């Protein structure tokens, strides 16, 4: 199961990186420029909808649960107001819905 979770997170980070141009290192860093933080918030929203706990999300990004709560609230607020953010969310949702072939083969 741990491989499946890691693969899902990796796929989301890669998809966000491809969509925004931020590197994987940027997305996992502690830097907080607005566009970068918003990209993280979008990833967190998808993970939360996929039943990740606040602690799991925070641990994956080296944040506490309070930061995750803030990010989730901000993501919900801006999702309906900013077309570019909504497009990122759609892109990430499509990514997460694709089957994880590497996880499936690892369990065979």
VOKEKOL-852603 format. One record per residue: x, y, z negated of N, C-alpha, C, O in turn; residue in three letters. Coordinates in pm, 1 decimal. Last residue first. Layout:
N
     n_c1     n_c2     n_c3    ca_c1    ca_c2    ca_c3     c_c1     c_c2     c_c3     o_c1     o_c2     o_c3 martor
        X        Y        Z        X        Y        Z        X        Y        Z        X        Y        Z    ALA
...
# end
This chain:
108
     n_c1     n_c2     n_c3    ca_c1    ca_c2    ca_c3     c_c1     c_c2     c_c3     o_c1     o_c2     o_c3 martor
    145.4   -765.3    834.4    123.4   -895.5    899.3    225.7   -998.0    860.3    220.0  -1111.8    906.8    UNK
    207.8   -519.9    735.5    133.6   -608.7    645.7    111.1   -745.5    706.5     62.0   -835.0    637.7    UNK
    332.4   -390.3    941.3    413.3   -418.9    823.2    341.7   -516.0    729.4    406.5   -586.6    652.2    UNK
    129.0   -343.7   1120.4    226.1   -447.4   1153.5    311.3   -484.7   1033.5    358.0   -598.2   1023.8    UNK
      0.0   -133.5    985.5    -71.2   -257.4   1012.4     25.7   -370.3   1043.3      6.0   -482.3    996.3    UNK
    189.5     63.9    985.8    145.3      9.9    857.7     73.9   -123.1    878.6     87.0   -214.6    797.3    UNK
    211.6    116.9   1259.7    329.0     68.4   1187.7    291.1     11.4   1051.5    356.1    -82.5   1005.6    UNK
    -49.6    207.9   1320.9      1.7     83.2   1377.9    119.8     28.3   1298.8    127.9    -91.9   1273.5    UNK
   -296.2    348.3   1190.3   -154.6    344.8   1154.0    -96.2    212.3   1200.1    -94.3    115.2   1124.4    UNK
   -532.2    501.8   1408.2   -484.3    387.1   1329.7   -334.0    394.9   1304.0   -256.9    442.6   1387.3    UNK
   -634.5    837.7   1353.8   -571.1    739.6   1441.8   -519.2    624.5   1357.6   -467.8    646.0   1247.8    UNK
   -709.4   1014.1   1159.2   -808.4    914.2   1201.9   -750.0    809.4   1294.8   -809.3    703.1   1313.0    UNK
   -504.1   1189.9   1132.7   -527.2   1097.2   1022.6   -625.2    987.7   1062.5   -623.4    879.2   1004.4    UNK
   -526.2   1338.4   1371.3   -405.9   1261.0   1342.6   -432.8   1153.8   1238.0   -389.1   1039.7   1253.0    UNK
   -767.1   1470.8   1337.6   -753.8   1373.3   1446.4   -633.8   1282.5   1422.5   -639.7   1162.8   1450.6    UNK
   -694.3   1634.5   1123.4   -800.1   1534.1   1106.1   -792.7   1428.4   1215.3   -810.1   1309.6   1188.3    UNK
   -503.6   1798.6   1247.3   -462.6   1708.5   1139.9   -566.8   1599.4   1116.1   -531.2   1484.3   1091.2    UNK
   -667.7   1936.9   1429.7   -553.0   1859.1   1476.9   -509.4   1756.6   1371.3   -481.9   1641.2   1404.0    UNK
   -842.5   2067.9   1253.6   -894.4   1968.9   1349.1   -783.2   1877.9   1398.9   -801.4   1756.6   1409.3    UNK
   -655.8   2237.5   1123.6   -730.8   2138.0   1047.0   -786.6   2028.9   1138.9   -779.0   1910.5   1105.9    UNK
   -576.4   2396.9   1341.1   -478.7   2313.3   1271.4   -549.6   2202.6   1193.5   -507.6   2087.0   1197.5    UNK
   -820.3   2525.0   1391.0   -760.4   2438.9   1494.4   -656.0   2346.1   1432.5   -648.7   2228.6   1468.5    UNK
   -848.3   2672.9   1156.8   -947.8   2569.7   1188.0   -893.7   2472.9   1293.4   -918.5   2352.6   1285.8    UNK
   -635.3   2847.9   1196.0   -632.8   2755.6   1082.4   -730.8   2641.3   1105.5   -699.6   2525.8   1076.7    UNK
   -731.0   2984.8   1419.2   -604.1   2911.8   1427.4   -591.6   2809.5   1313.9   -543.1   2698.3   1334.5    UNK
   -972.4   3107.7   1327.2   -974.6   3003.6   1430.4   -845.2   2922.0   1438.0   -850.5   2801.2   1461.2    UNK
  -1073.6   3174.1   1010.5   -958.4   3191.6   1098.8   -951.4   3077.1   1199.8   -927.2   2962.4   1162.2    UNK
  -1297.6   3108.5    861.9  -1275.8   3248.2    898.7  -1163.7   3270.1    999.8  -1159.6   3373.2   1067.1    UNK
  -1319.2   2856.8    762.8  -1429.8   2907.8    843.1  -1408.8   3047.9    895.9  -1493.9   3100.6    967.5    UNK
  -1076.8   2835.3    618.8  -1108.3   2740.8    727.0  -1219.0   2791.8    818.1  -1212.8   2771.6    939.4    UNK
  -1043.3   2999.3    399.9  -1000.6   3049.7    530.9  -1038.5   2958.9    647.2  -1033.0   3001.3    762.6    UNK
  -1158.4   2849.4    186.7  -1200.2   2986.9    214.2  -1165.3   3029.3    356.6  -1247.9   3088.4    426.1    UNK
  -1021.7   2609.4    188.7  -1166.7   2608.6    208.7  -1216.9   2747.4    246.9  -1307.1   2761.0    329.6    UNK
   -765.0   2708.5    130.4   -790.9   2641.0    258.0   -940.1   2639.6    288.4   -980.6   2665.9    401.7    UNK
   -801.3   2802.6   -130.3   -768.1   2897.5    -23.1   -797.4   2835.4    113.9   -848.9   2903.0    202.9    UNK
   -848.3   2559.0   -261.3   -950.3   2666.3   -261.2   -925.3   2765.5   -148.9  -1018.6   2807.2    -80.4    UNK
   -606.2   2429.2   -216.6   -730.9   2371.4   -165.8   -842.3   2475.5   -160.6   -920.9   2478.8    -65.9    UNK
   -427.2   2599.4   -352.5   -416.4   2578.7   -208.3   -543.3   2522.5   -147.1   -583.5   2563.3    -38.2    UNK
   -518.0   2568.0   -618.7   -518.7   2699.4   -554.0   -516.1   2683.9   -401.6   -593.7   2747.9   -330.8    UNK
   -464.1   2293.1   -652.3   -601.0   2344.5   -664.3   -612.8   2479.3   -593.9   -707.1   2502.0   -518.0    UNK
   -184.3   2300.0   -625.6   -265.0   2225.0   -529.2   -409.6   2273.5   -532.8   -471.0   2292.9   -427.9    UNK
   -112.3   2444.6   -848.1    -78.8   2497.9   -715.1   -163.0   2429.1   -608.1   -207.2   2492.2   -512.1    UNK
   -200.9   2264.2  -1042.9   -259.4   2398.6  -1033.8   -232.4   2463.8   -898.5   -319.4   2530.0   -841.8    UNK
    -36.0   2043.7  -1021.6   -174.1   2031.5   -976.4   -244.0   2166.0   -963.6   -335.8   2181.0   -883.0    UNK
    284.6   2153.0   -889.1    196.3   2105.3   -995.5     52.0   2106.0   -945.1     22.1   2161.8   -839.5    UNK
    497.1   2015.1   -630.0    413.6   2122.1   -685.2    333.0   2064.8   -802.0    315.3   1943.5   -812.6    UNK
    628.3   1846.8   -444.0    699.8   1906.3   -556.2    627.7   2030.2   -611.0    688.5   2134.5   -634.9    UNK
    472.1   1712.8   -266.8    523.2   1843.2   -223.6    597.0   1917.1   -334.8    625.3   2036.2   -322.0    UNK
    403.3   1480.4   -396.0    455.5   1468.6   -260.0    521.0   1598.1   -213.6    613.2   1596.1   -132.0    UNK
    294.3   1582.5   -633.5    421.1   1508.9   -636.9    484.4   1500.7   -498.4    606.2   1512.8   -485.2    UNK
     53.4   1694.6   -534.9    156.2   1777.4   -597.1    292.1   1709.5   -599.1    393.8   1772.3   -569.5    UNK
    -77.4   1460.5   -451.9    -45.9   1566.1   -355.2     66.2   1652.8   -409.8    163.0   1681.5   -339.3    UNK
    -97.4   1327.0   -697.9    -27.8   1264.8   -585.4     12.9   1368.5   -481.0    124.1   1364.5   -428.3    UNK
   -251.8   1514.6   -847.2   -116.1   1479.1   -890.8    -36.3   1418.2   -775.0     80.0   1453.5   -755.5    UNK
   -492.7   1509.7   -713.9   -416.7   1635.0   -719.7   -271.5   1606.8   -756.6   -179.7   1668.7   -702.7    UNK
   -516.1   1206.3   -516.7   -537.9   1286.2   -637.4   -457.0   1414.5   -629.0   -365.1   1426.7   -548.0    UNK
   -664.8   1136.2   -202.6   -542.9   1154.3   -280.9   -579.3   1236.4   -404.4   -663.8   1325.6   -397.3    UNK
   -887.1   1102.2    -32.5   -889.4   1048.9   -169.3   -756.4   1051.2   -242.6   -737.4    974.2   -336.7    UNK
   -887.9   1247.4    194.1   -850.3   1106.2    208.9   -832.1   1039.7     71.7   -769.5    934.2     61.0    UNK
   -921.1   1500.0    109.5  -1037.4   1435.9    171.4  -1013.4   1286.2    191.0  -1108.1   1208.4    202.8    UNK
   -655.2   1539.3     35.5   -759.1   1536.1    -68.4   -885.1   1469.0    -15.1   -948.7   1390.5    -85.5    UNK
   -531.3   1545.1    285.9   -496.0   1441.6    188.9   -603.0   1427.7     81.3   -637.1   1316.5     41.0    UNK
   -649.5   1775.2    392.0   -670.0   1646.5    458.0   -638.9   1532.3    361.5   -712.5   1433.7    356.2    UNK
   -553.4   1964.7    211.4   -698.2   1945.9    229.0   -728.6   1811.1    292.4   -821.7   1741.6    251.7    UNK
   -276.7   1949.5    252.2   -333.6   1911.1    123.0   -483.0   1884.4    134.5   -533.8   1790.5     73.1    UNK
   -261.7   2055.6    510.3   -220.8   1916.7    485.5   -283.2   1867.5    355.4   -336.4   1756.7    349.5    UNK
   -346.2   2316.7    452.8   -422.5   2234.6    547.4   -389.5   2086.5    526.3   -479.2   2002.2    524.8    UNK
   -143.0   2400.4    283.4   -279.4   2391.7    232.3   -366.3   2304.3    322.7   -449.6   2227.4    274.7    UNK
     74.3   2406.6    462.1     72.6   2309.7    351.6    -69.2   2289.8    299.7   -111.5   2176.9    274.7    UNK
    -12.7   2623.1    614.5      5.4   2492.5    678.0      6.0   2383.0    572.8    -55.2   2278.0    592.1    UNK
     -5.5   2825.3    425.9   -133.7   2786.5    485.0   -124.9   2650.5    553.4   -220.0   2572.4    549.8    UNK
    269.8   2843.6    381.4    181.1   2800.6    272.9     47.1   2754.0    328.6     -7.6   2653.7    282.8    UNK
    347.2   2942.1    634.8    398.4   2814.5    585.4    307.9   2759.7    474.8    273.6   2641.5    475.6    UNK
    222.4   3189.0    644.7    191.8   3087.2    746.3    236.0   2948.3    701.5    168.3   2849.0    728.3    UNK
    341.9   3318.5    408.1    199.3   3294.0    424.0    167.4   3183.2    523.8     92.1   3091.5    490.8    UNK
    626.5   3168.0    251.3    569.1   3263.5    346.0    425.1   3222.2    378.5    392.0   3103.6    376.2    UNK
    753.8   3014.1     41.3    611.3   3042.2     38.9    564.8   3150.8    135.8    469.2   3221.4    103.6    UNK
    968.2   2728.5    -26.3    944.4   2859.1     36.1    794.5   2883.9     48.5    716.5   2790.0     64.2    UNK
   1022.4   2480.4   -110.4    950.6   2565.3   -206.1    925.8   2704.8   -150.4    868.9   2789.9   -218.8    UNK
    961.5   2231.5    150.7   1043.2   2322.7     69.9    956.7   2399.8    -29.4    834.4   2385.9    -31.8    UNK
    817.7   2086.0    327.7    841.1   2025.3    196.6    921.3   2115.2    102.7    946.0   2078.7    -12.2    UNK
    818.2   2248.3    550.9    690.1   2209.1    492.8    705.8   2148.1    354.0    615.0   2158.4    271.5    UNK
   1094.2   2265.1    607.3   1017.2   2384.2    570.2    889.8   2345.2    495.8    857.7   2401.8    391.3    UNK
   1145.7   1997.3    678.7   1211.9   2054.3    560.6   1138.6   2179.7    512.9   1122.1   2199.6    392.6    UNK
   1001.1   1981.6    914.0    962.1   1896.4    800.6   1020.5   1953.2    671.4    953.7   1956.9    568.1    UNK
    959.8   2312.0   1052.4   1029.3   2184.0   1036.8    972.5   2108.5    917.7    904.7   2165.5    832.2    UNK
    695.8   2458.9   1236.4    773.4   2450.1   1112.7    840.8   2313.8   1105.9    784.5   2213.1   1148.9    UNK
    532.0   2444.6   1453.5    672.2   2474.6   1478.3    757.2   2477.0   1352.7    878.7   2495.1   1361.0    UNK
    263.4   2371.5   1441.7    302.8   2504.7   1394.3    445.5   2544.2   1428.7    477.7   2662.9   1433.1    UNK
    241.3   2115.0   1556.7    139.7   2216.5   1584.5    189.3   2357.4   1552.5    161.3   2451.7   1626.6    UNK
    460.7   1971.7   1452.9    443.1   1984.2   1598.0    348.7   2099.4   1632.2    373.9   2173.6   1727.2    UNK
    400.6   1990.2   1180.0    525.1   2044.8   1232.4    514.6   2069.6   1382.6    554.5   2174.8   1432.5    UNK
    164.1   1847.2   1168.3    164.0   1988.6   1131.1    288.3   2058.1   1186.0    281.1   2171.7   1232.9    UNK
    261.4   1595.1   1244.4    158.5   1660.8   1325.0    153.3   1810.3   1295.6    139.7   1891.2   1387.4    UNK
    442.4   1542.1   1033.7    490.3   1549.4   1172.6    390.3   1622.2   1262.0    430.0   1702.5   1346.4    UNK
    261.6   1537.2    819.7    369.8   1636.9    822.4    423.0   1652.8    964.1    446.2   1764.9   1009.6    UNK
    103.1   1317.8    896.1     44.3   1450.3    879.2    150.6   1559.6    886.8    131.3   1661.8    952.6    UNK
    293.5   1110.0    897.4    221.7   1144.6   1020.7    159.7   1283.2   1011.0    163.3   1359.0   1108.0    UNK
    369.2   1107.1    626.9    467.3   1136.4    731.9    398.9   1180.2    861.1    441.5   1275.8    925.7    UNK
    125.6   1028.0    511.4    181.9   1159.0    480.2    282.5   1199.9    587.5    281.3   1314.0    633.9    UNK
    110.8    768.7    622.2      4.2    866.9    645.4     56.1   1008.4    620.2     31.9   1098.5    700.6    UNK
    338.5    647.6    518.6    325.2    661.8    663.5    219.1    766.4    696.6    236.7    844.6    790.0    UNK
    276.9    647.8    246.1    392.3    722.3    294.7    382.3    747.5    445.3    414.3    856.5    492.8    UNK
     55.5    475.3    247.2     41.5    613.3    199.7    155.3    698.6    253.4    132.5    809.7    301.1    UNK
    179.0    238.7    342.7     65.7    297.4    413.9     49.1    444.5    376.4     30.7    529.1    463.9    UNK
    366.2    183.7    143.5    412.0    214.4    278.6    302.4    284.2    357.4    329.9    379.0    431.0    UNK
    195.7    123.9    -71.9    281.4    241.4    -78.7    331.7    281.8     59.5    339.4    400.8     90.2    UNK
     82.7   -120.5      0.0      0.0      0.0      0.0     86.1    125.5      0.0     52.0    223.6     66.0    UNK
# end
